[in-house]
Amino acid sequence: MRKNDRQRWQLAQRYERDWWQHVADRTDLRYYRTYAEDLIRRIAPFFTIQQDTRILEVGSGAAGIVTHLPSGYRHAIDPLEDFFRSVEKFRKYRDPQVVYHRGMGEALPFENESFDLVIMDNVLDHCQDPVQVIAEIHRVLVPGGCFYFRQNIYHRWGKFVRFWIELLRIDKGHPYTFSLRDIHALVGRAGFEVLLCERRGYWTAWKRDLSSRRLKDKAKALLLISRDVVTLFLQKRVP
């Protein structure tokens, strides 16, 4: 992986904001509830969210998974928070008990060991410095705290094609592309232990794209760059 400059990250942020502005009126935000229910189901063998569980979501977007989790101590952070809170539809959907912050994952404005659970859902490929983001998440978790991490990933060929797509800035919104090996290396070096690793599979993703009515999805299938999704539940190692 290469470190992108701030200009590249800012371009990605403008793209992200424009995308949300474009889809705001027709987006059904109830998918956040579905994601929250899925999270609770997946982590149930390892972790139970209580009323006093301290939760942070990094890259929360319009509302975040955190808005539907059963805790009285919830924070969310996103670089585009000023924009998200300016959209009435997003603001009304949010749980007012969640504290939303404007900021970057590379510099979380919280003290060491502030949270029991951190959530990041398909955000890392939008960041300026993924290594620093993972390090910050590790820093703000208590020893033994957990990290729910979902990310789009690509196989070797898909990553090669994506490299050129990013280099030529055809895809302005995603400065980084990850393979499963990249993700495991990142979290391992940061000091996380993998409790759960689930994937949909590249074959499933390829069949979905091939059968899609969208020309863009069919192009992904024909270029063999369909993306998989990996869900990890990680624990900060106790010293």
C-alpha positions as CSV (number, residue, x, y, z in Angstrom):
1,M,0.0,0.0,0.0
2,R,1.1,3.5,-0.7
3,K,0.6,6.6,1.4
4,N,-1.6,9.1,-0.4
5,D,-1.1,12.9,-0.1
6,R,-3.7,15.1,1.5
7,Q,-4.8,16.4,-1.9
8,R,-5.9,12.9,-3.0
9,W,-7.8,12.4,0.2
10,Q,-9.5,15.8,-0.2
11,L,-10.6,14.8,-3.7
12,A,-12.1,11.6,-2.3
13,Q,-14.0,13.6,0.4
14,R,-15.5,15.9,-2.2
15,Y,-16.5,13.0,-4.2
16,E,-18.1,11.4,-1.1
17,R,-20.0,14.5,-0.2
18,D,-21.3,15.0,-3.8
19,W,-22.5,11.3,-3.8
20,W,-24.4,11.7,-0.6
21,Q,-25.9,15.0,-1.8
22,H,-27.1,13.2,-5.0
23,V,-28.7,10.2,-3.3
24,A,-30.0,11.9,-0.1
25,D,-33.6,12.2,-1.2
26,R,-34.0,8.6,-2.3
27,T,-31.9,6.9,0.3
28,D,-33.7,4.7,2.8
29,L,-31.7,5.1,6.0
30,R,-33.3,2.1,7.6
31,Y,-30.4,0.0,6.2
32,Y,-28.5,1.2,9.3
33,R,-30.9,-0.7,11.5
34,T,-30.3,-3.8,9.4
35,Y,-26.5,-3.4,9.7
36,A,-26.9,-2.9,13.5
37,E,-28.9,-6.1,13.8
38,D,-26.4,-7.9,11.7
39,L,-23.5,-6.7,13.9
40,I,-25.2,-7.8,17.1
41,R,-25.9,-11.2,15.6
42,R,-22.3,-11.7,14.4
43,I,-20.6,-10.6,17.6
44,A,-23.0,-12.4,20.0
45,P,-20.6,-15.3,20.7
46,F,-17.9,-12.9,21.8
47,F,-19.4,-9.7,23.0
48,T,-22.7,-8.3,24.4
49,I,-23.6,-4.7,24.1
50,Q,-24.8,-3.3,27.5
51,Q,-26.4,0.0,28.5
52,D,-23.0,1.2,29.7
53,T,-20.9,-0.1,26.8
54,R,-18.7,2.7,25.5
55,I,-19.0,2.7,21.6
56,L,-17.4,4.7,18.9
57,E,-18.1,4.5,15.2
58,V,-15.4,5.8,12.8
59,G,-16.7,7.1,9.5
60,S,-20.4,7.1,10.6
61,G,-21.8,8.8,7.5
62,A,-25.4,10.1,7.5
63,A,-26.3,8.3,10.7
64,G,-24.2,5.3,11.4
65,I,-24.8,1.8,12.7
66,V,-24.2,3.3,16.2
67,T,-27.6,5.0,16.1
68,H,-29.4,1.7,16.5
69,L,-27.2,0.1,19.2
70,P,-28.5,-0.4,22.8
71,S,-26.0,1.7,24.7
72,G,-26.3,5.0,26.5
73,Y,-22.7,5.9,25.6
74,R,-22.2,6.3,21.9
75,H,-20.0,8.5,19.8
76,A,-19.6,8.8,16.1
77,I,-17.0,10.7,14.0
78,D,-16.7,11.6,10.3
79,P,-14.7,14.2,8.3
80,L,-18.0,15.3,6.6
81,E,-20.0,15.6,9.8
82,D,-20.7,19.3,9.2
83,F,-22.4,18.4,5.9
84,F,-24.3,15.4,7.3
85,R,-25.8,17.4,10.1
86,S,-26.9,20.1,7.7
87,V,-29.2,17.7,5.8
88,E,-32.5,17.6,7.6
89,K,-33.4,14.1,6.6
90,F,-30.2,12.7,8.1
91,R,-30.5,14.8,11.2
92,K,-34.0,13.7,11.9
93,Y,-33.2,10.0,11.5
94,R,-30.3,10.1,14.0
95,D,-30.7,9.1,17.7
96,P,-30.2,12.4,19.6
97,Q,-28.3,10.5,22.3
98,V,-25.4,9.8,20.0
99,V,-22.7,12.4,20.1
100,Y,-21.5,13.2,16.6
101,H,-18.0,14.7,16.0
102,R,-16.3,16.2,12.9
103,G,-12.8,14.7,12.6
104,M,-10.5,12.2,10.9
105,G,-9.8,8.6,11.9
106,E,-6.1,9.4,11.8
107,A,-6.4,11.7,14.8
108,L,-9.3,10.6,17.0
109,P,-10.1,13.3,19.6
110,F,-10.4,10.9,22.5
111,E,-8.1,9.8,25.3
112,N,-6.3,6.5,25.4
113,E,-8.6,3.5,26.4
114,S,-11.8,5.5,26.1
115,F,-14.0,2.8,24.4
116,D,-15.1,-0.8,24.8
117,L,-16.2,-1.2,21.1
118,V,-15.2,0.5,17.9
119,I,-17.0,0.1,14.6
120,M,-15.7,0.9,11.1
121,D,-17.9,-0.2,8.2
122,N,-16.3,0.0,4.7
123,V,-14.4,3.2,5.5
124,L,-10.7,2.4,5.4
125,D,-10.4,2.7,1.6
126,H,-11.6,6.3,1.9
127,C,-8.9,7.4,4.4
128,Q,-5.7,9.4,4.0
129,D,-3.5,7.0,6.1
130,P,-5.0,3.6,6.8
131,V,-2.1,2.5,9.0
132,Q,-2.6,5.5,11.3
133,V,-6.4,5.0,11.4
134,I,-6.0,1.4,12.7
135,A,-3.3,2.6,15.1
136,E,-5.7,5.2,16.5
137,I,-8.5,2.7,16.9
138,H,-6.2,0.5,18.8
139,R,-5.1,3.4,21.0
140,V,-8.7,4.4,22.1
141,L,-9.8,0.9,22.9
142,V,-9.4,-0.5,26.4
143,P,-7.2,-3.6,26.7
144,G,-9.5,-6.5,25.7
145,G,-11.8,-4.1,23.9
146,C,-13.2,-5.1,20.5
147,F,-13.2,-3.7,17.0
148,Y,-16.0,-4.5,14.4
149,F,-14.4,-4.0,11.0
150,R,-16.0,-4.6,7.6
151,Q,-14.2,-3.8,4.3
152,N,-14.5,-4.4,0.6
153,I,-11.5,-6.4,-0.6
154,Y,-10.2,-7.6,-4.0
155,H,-8.1,-10.6,-5.2
156,R,-4.7,-10.1,-6.7
157,W,-5.9,-9.4,-10.2
158,G,-8.6,-7.1,-9.0
159,K,-6.1,-5.2,-6.9
160,F,-3.8,-4.8,-9.9
161,V,-6.6,-3.3,-12.0
162,R,-7.8,-1.1,-9.2
163,F,-4.3,0.2,-8.8
164,W,-4.5,1.7,-12.3
165,I,-8.0,2.9,-11.8
166,E,-6.9,4.8,-8.7
167,L,-3.6,6.0,-10.3
168,L,-5.6,7.5,-13.2
169,R,-8.2,8.8,-10.7
170,I,-11.0,7.1,-12.6
171,D,-12.5,6.2,-9.1
172,K,-12.2,9.5,-7.2
173,G,-13.8,8.2,-4.0
174,H,-11.4,5.4,-3.0
175,P,-7.7,6.2,-2.6
176,Y,-6.9,2.7,-1.5
177,T,-7.6,-0.9,-2.5
178,F,-7.1,-3.9,-0.1
179,S,-6.7,-7.6,-0.4
180,L,-7.5,-9.9,2.5
181,R,-3.8,-10.3,3.1
182,D,-3.4,-6.5,3.4
183,I,-6.2,-6.3,6.0
184,H,-4.8,-9.2,8.1
185,A,-1.4,-7.6,8.0
186,L,-2.7,-4.2,9.1
187,V,-4.7,-5.4,12.1
188,G,-2.0,-7.9,13.1
189,R,0.8,-5.3,13.2
190,A,-1.5,-3.0,15.2
191,G,-1.9,-5.6,17.9
192,F,-5.3,-7.1,17.3
193,E,-6.3,-10.7,17.6
194,V,-8.9,-12.0,15.1
195,L,-12.0,-13.5,16.9
196,L,-14.1,-13.7,13.7
197,C,-13.5,-13.6,10.0
198,E,-16.3,-14.0,7.5
199,R,-16.5,-13.4,3.8
200,R,-19.1,-13.6,1.0
201,G,-16.5,-14.9,-1.5
202,Y,-15.3,-13.7,-4.8
203,W,-17.3,-16.3,-6.8
204,T,-20.5,-15.1,-5.2
205,A,-19.7,-11.5,-5.9
206,W,-18.8,-12.3,-9.5
207,K,-22.1,-14.1,-10.1
208,R,-24.0,-11.2,-8.6
209,D,-22.3,-8.6,-10.8
210,L,-22.7,-10.7,-13.9
211,S,-26.5,-11.1,-13.3
212,S,-26.9,-7.4,-12.4
213,R,-28.9,-5.1,-14.8
214,R,-26.4,-2.3,-14.1
215,L,-23.8,-1.9,-16.9
216,K,-21.2,-0.9,-14.3
217,D,-21.6,-4.2,-12.4
218,K,-21.4,-6.3,-15.6
219,A,-18.2,-4.5,-16.5
220,K,-16.7,-5.5,-13.1
221,A,-17.6,-9.1,-13.8
222,L,-16.1,-9.1,-17.3
223,L,-12.9,-7.4,-16.0
224,L,-12.8,-9.9,-13.1
225,I,-12.7,-7.2,-10.5
226,S,-15.8,-8.0,-8.5
227,R,-15.2,-7.1,-4.9
228,D,-15.6,-9.4,-1.9
229,V,-16.6,-8.2,1.6
230,V,-14.8,-9.3,4.7
231,T,-16.2,-8.9,8.2
232,L,-13.7,-9.1,11.1
233,F,-14.3,-9.0,14.8
234,L,-11.1,-8.2,16.5
235,Q,-9.9,-7.8,20.1
236,K,-7.1,-5.6,21.4
237,R,-4.5,-7.8,23.0
238,V,-4.1,-7.5,26.8
239,P,-0.4,-6.7,27.6
